[in-house]
Amino acid sequence: MSKKLFVGNLPFDVNDADLATVLGVAGTVESAKIVVNKKTGRSKGYGFVEMATEELAQEAVTKFEGATLNERAITVQIASPKMEEKAKEEANAEEAAVASESASADASVATEAQTNG
């Protein structure tokens, strides 16, 4: 059974493939996903990695917790449902904010068109 890890304090230039490669040293990585800001497309500095087994996940925690990646000490922990839920909530809040900003911009353009029309 696979096990998900939380990986934090990542350098902002690390992408999904980089994360999979680094943690792949500990064993088979099923998936790796950096959490990004939807508005800017920039990494939020953390992500989730799914290892093939619980044993490999624990080995990755032991091997990489506090290890340095591009001069940053990373955090590697077994992901809790709360961590995953928080990431999903942040993503949903960002999507709502982007949609709201887009709607405001559309309304502003419509108002300006009516005023100038």
Secondary structure as UniProt FT lines:
FT   STRAND          3..8
FT   TURN            12..13
FT   HELIX           16..23
FT   HELIX           24..26
FT   STRAND          29..36
FT   TURN            38..40
FT   STRAND          43..51
FT   HELIX           54..64
FT   TURN            65..66
FT   STRAND          68..69
FT   TURN            70..71
FT   STRAND          72..73
FT   STRAND          75..78
FT   HELIX           81..116
//
